[in-house]
Amino acid sequence: TKGDIGKSVKFWSKLQLFPSFVLLSTLIMSGYTEEYIRQKLTERLEATHVEVIDESDGCGGKFRAIVVSPQFQGKALLQRHRLVNAALAEELKTIHAFSQKTYTPEQWAKESSGEQQ
């Protein structure tokens, strides 16, 4: 009947929206903290200096990081970023945005002292 079709359409419309809502909720609220990300990067990359800022008002959805590691020596920027992404592979499944700057210890010494490279 016409009423049954209308109910069916409403049901399927709501059902189709639900996975998007769950995915969005997961992306926005990853549950990871600055300290957790910092420790993970330090351990996985043998980093000598790591700064992590949660730019999402504490919900863990958006992070900015500076990572200094001898593992970056001789590697191009893309290779460095891939190393960082691999270190956080599981976490990046639920983090909405992650920006990074990567340095070797020598580059960081120049950068943090204000010298031009």
N, C-alpha and C positions, 0 to 999 in steps of 0.2 A: 504494500500500500504506500501511498504518498508519504504518510507520517513515518513509516518505517525507514524509507529511503532517507528522509531528512535526518533521522536519528543516526543512521549509519554514516552519513557524510560527516556529521559533527564528531562522532566517535573517531573516525579515521583521521580527521583534521587534527584533533587533539593528540592522537597517538603519534602522528608524524612530527609534531612540535616537541614532544617529550625528549627524544634523544638529543636534539639540539640544545635544549635547556640543560640537560645533564652534562653535556660536553662543555657548554659555556660555563657552568658552575665549576666544573673541574678545572678549567683553564684559569678562571679568575681566582680561585682559592686553592693554590697548590699545597699550602700548609708548610712549605719550606721556609726556613729562617735565614737571615744573613749569616749567622754563625754556622749553621749546618752547611750552607754552600761554601763558606770560607774553609771549613775543616775538610770537606770533600776535595776541594781543589788543591789544598795544601798537601794532603796525603797522596792523591792520585798523580799530581804533577811535580811532586817534590818542590813545591813553590817556596821561595824565600820571602815573598811578600804577597799578600792577597788582601784586597779591599773589596767588600761587597756592600752595595747599598740597595735596600728594598725600596723601590720607587712606587710601590703600590699601596702605601699607607698601611703596611703590615699584613696584607692578605697573601703575600707571597706570589703574586702573579707577574710581577715585573721587577727584574734585577739589572743592576749595572755593576760590572766587575773590572778590577785591574788585577792582572795576574803576572807575577814575575817568577820565571823559572829557567834554570839552566837547560832544561829540555827544549827550550825554544831556540837555542843556539844553532845558527845555520839554516833555520827553517823560514820559509816565506810566511807572510801574514796569514794566508789561507790555511796553511798547514798548522800553524799555531792555533787558529780558531777551531780547526777540526779536533785537535788534541783536547782543547777545553770542552768542546761539545761532547766528545767521547767520554770524558771524565764525568760529565753530568747527563749522560744519555737517558737514564731513567727519569731523572728530575725534569729534563726538558720536555718530556711528554706532557707534563701538566703545567709548566711555567709558560705564561702567555708571551712574554717578551724578555729577551736576555741580550744585553749589549756588553761587549768586552773590549778591553785594551790589553795587549800582551807585550811583554818586554823580556829581554834577557837581563840578567843582573847588571851587566855593563850598561845597557841602554837605560835601565831604571836609575842607575847612579847618576847618569847625565841628566835625565829627565827631572828627577827629584831635586837636583842641585840647581836647576834652571838653565843649564847649558843647552845650546842648540846642537842637534845631531847633524 
